[in-house]
Amino acid sequence: MSGTVALPDSGVDNDGSVDLGSNPGGTGRVLLVWDAPNLDMGLGAILGGRPTAAYRPRFDALGRWLLGRTAELSVGSARPVEPEATVFTNIATGSADVVRPWVEALRNVGFAVFAKPKIDEDSDVDSDMLAHIALRAEQGLSGLVVASADGQAFREPLEEIAATGVSVQVIGFREHASWAVTSQSLEFIDLEEIPGVFREPLPRVSLDSLPDEGAWLQPFRPLSALLAGRSGQGVG
């Protein structure tokens, strides 16, 4: 099967709600779910700040990779296999005009976008991603790809899906996803290994390969975030 596979209707309506319809014809899906808040945080930690154009992920390259993965999984399948890709993101108050071009670019590439207002610390999109994965699993998955380093939210659900025989891959940064790297049932893919996703190599520093002169490791979030953090949360 060649690159003639096209990204289908995503199953997520323009207003961000998940289409709860059935899966007519028994089409198998290769589902990609992108955890934008988590991946942004991981990329920012690697770069030590906001990414420039050279270090922003290219979703057209990611889409081509997904098409190739779908072609692989369709070989020998008794039913049609189609890719589906959705980016889940939070929209902070007052940031809509800044984020809008990025959202429209994603939709032009063929990705659906689930956007949720960032009201407080509990406004994350983890539950929305898990609900979407569960729905698609009920309808029939040929493959699942989750781009996130959040093992607390995803490890158990993904390993349960993998136990049913579905191929499950985790995309992320190896520095932040040891739970996926070491999993016996999940396949881990470092985002930088996907051809064309980054225009330039990331300036990565690992505790296992520190330069002789040492290296700065930037915080994942500002200290001020502790003021809005959950009670009882601390570092031992």
C-alpha positions in Angstrom: 0.0 0.0 0.0 1.4 3.4 -1.0 1.1 7.0 0.2 -2.3 7.3 -1.4 -3.9 6.7 2.0 -5.6 10.0 3.1 -6.3 11.3 6.5 -10.1 10.8 7.0 -12.7 12.7 8.8 -11.3 12.9 12.3 -14.4 12.1 14.3 -14.0 15.4 16.2 -16.5 18.1 15.3 -15.5 21.6 14.5 -16.7 22.7 17.9 -14.3 20.3 19.6 -16.8 17.6 20.6 -16.1 14.0 19.9 -18.3 12.4 17.3 -20.0 9.5 19.1 -21.1 7.8 15.9 -20.4 4.2 15.0 -17.7 2.8 12.8 -19.6 1.7 9.6 -18.1 -1.0 7.5 -15.7 -2.1 10.2 -12.9 0.2 9.1 -9.8 -0.2 11.3 -8.2 3.0 12.6 -4.7 3.8 13.3 -5.2 6.5 15.9 -2.7 9.2 16.8 -3.4 11.3 19.9 -1.0 14.3 20.5 -0.8 15.7 24.0 0.2 19.3 23.2 0.6 20.6 26.8 2.8 17.7 27.8 4.9 17.7 24.6 5.3 21.5 24.8 6.6 21.2 28.3 9.1 18.5 27.4 10.3 20.4 24.4 10.7 23.6 26.5 12.7 21.7 29.0 15.1 20.4 26.4 15.5 23.8 24.8 15.5 25.9 28.0 12.7 28.1 26.7 10.2 28.6 24.0 11.1 26.9 20.6 12.1 28.9 17.6 10.8 27.9 14.2 13.7 25.5 13.7 12.6 23.5 16.8 8.9 23.5 16.4 7.5 20.0 15.4 6.4 19.8 11.7 3.0 18.1 11.7 3.2 17.5 7.9 6.2 15.2 8.6 4.3 13.6 11.4 1.3 13.0 9.1 3.5 11.4 6.5 4.9 9.1 9.2 1.4 8.2 10.3 0.4 7.4 6.7 3.4 5.1 6.5 2.5 3.4 9.7 -1.0 2.9 8.5 0.2 1.3 5.3 2.3 -1.1 7.3 -0.6 -2.1 9.5 -2.9 -2.5 6.5 -0.8 -5.2 5.0 -2.7 -8.5 5.2 -5.7 -6.8 6.9 -9.1 -8.1 6.0 -10.7 -4.7 6.4 -9.8 -1.1 5.3 -7.4 0.7 7.6 -7.4 4.5 7.9 -5.3 7.0 9.9 -6.9 9.5 12.3 -4.9 12.2 14.1 -6.0 14.6 16.8 -4.1 17.3 18.7 -5.4 18.0 22.2 -4.6 21.4 23.6 -5.5 24.0 26.2 -6.2 27.6 25.3 -5.2 30.1 27.9 -7.4 33.2 28.5 -6.4 35.9 26.0 -4.3 33.6 23.8 -6.9 32.7 21.1 -5.5 35.1 18.5 -2.0 33.9 19.0 -2.9 30.2 18.9 -5.5 30.4 16.0 -2.9 30.3 13.1 -1.4 27.1 14.6 -4.8 25.5 15.0 -5.8 26.3 11.5 -2.4 25.1 10.1 -3.0 21.7 11.9 -6.5 21.4 10.4 -5.1 22.2 7.0 -2.6 19.4 7.3 -5.4 17.0 8.2 -5.3 16.9 11.9 -8.3 17.4 14.1 -7.9 19.7 17.1 -9.6 19.4 20.5 -9.2 22.7 22.2 -10.2 23.3 25.9 -10.1 26.5 27.9 -7.3 26.6 30.5 -9.2 27.8 33.5 -7.2 26.3 36.3 -4.8 23.5 37.1 -7.6 20.9 36.7 -8.4 22.0 33.1 -6.0 19.6 31.5 -7.0 17.5 28.5 -5.9 14.1 29.9 -9.5 12.9 30.5 -10.6 14.0 27.1 -7.7 12.1 25.4 -8.5 9.0 27.4 -12.2 9.2 26.6 -11.4 9.5 22.9 -9.0 6.6 23.0 -11.5 4.4 24.8 -14.2 5.3 22.2 -12.0 4.4 19.3 -10.9 1.2 21.0 -14.5 0.2 21.3 -15.0 0.8 17.6 -12.0 -1.1 16.6 -8.3 -0.1 16.5 -5.7 -1.4 14.1 -3.0 0.7 15.9 -2.7 3.4 18.5 0.0 6.1 18.8 0.0 8.4 21.8 2.4 11.4 21.8 2.9 12.1 25.5 5.4 11.5 28.4 2.6 11.4 31.0 2.9 7.9 32.3 0.6 8.6 35.2 -2.3 9.2 32.9 -1.5 6.8 30.0 0.7 3.9 31.0 -2.0 1.6 32.5 -4.7 2.3 29.8 -2.2 1.9 27.0 -0.8 -1.4 28.3 -4.4 -2.7 28.7 -5.1 -1.9 25.0 -1.7 -3.5 24.0 -2.8 -6.7 25.9 -5.7 -7.1 23.5 -3.3 -7.4 20.6 -3.4 -3.8 19.3 0.0 -2.3 18.4 0.6 0.6 20.7 3.3 3.1 20.3 4.3 6.1 22.5 6.0 9.1 20.9 7.9 11.5 23.2 11.4 12.4 24.4 13.4 9.6 25.9 14.5 11.9 28.7 11.0 12.2 30.0 9.3 8.9 29.2 11.2 6.1 30.9 7.9 4.4 31.6 7.4 3.9 27.9 11.0 3.2 27.1 11.2 0.3 29.6 7.7 -1.1 29.0 7.5 -4.7 27.8 4.2 -4.1 25.8 4.6 -0.6 24.4 6.9 0.5 21.6 8.6 3.9 22.3 9.6 6.2 19.5 11.7 9.3 20.2 10.0 12.3 18.4 13.3 13.4 16.9 13.7 10.0 15.2 10.7 10.7 12.9 12.1 12.0 9.6 11.6 15.7 9.0 9.8 16.5 12.3 12.5 19.0 13.3 14.5 21.2 10.9 17.6 21.1 13.1 18.8 18.6 15.7 17.6 19.3 19.2 20.2 20.6 21.7 19.7 17.7 24.0 21.5 17.0 27.3 21.1 13.7 29.1 22.2 12.9 32.6 23.8 9.8 31.1 25.9 11.8 28.7 26.8 15.1 30.3 29.6 17.3 28.8 32.7 17.6 30.9 32.0 21.2 31.6 28.5 20.4 32.9 25.2 21.6 31.7 22.2 23.6 32.8 18.9 21.8 33.1 16.1 24.2 33.0 12.9 23.9 35.2 9.8 22.4 33.6 7.7 25.2 35.1 8.3 28.5 37.0 8.4 28.4 40.8 5.3 30.6 40.8 3.3 27.6 39.7 3.6 26.3 43.2 1.2 29.0 44.4 -1.5 27.4 42.3 -0.4 23.8 42.8 -2.3 21.1 44.5 -2.0 20.9 48.3 0.3 18.3 49.6 2.4 18.3 46.4 6.1 18.3 47.1 9.5 17.0 46.2 11.2 14.6 48.6 
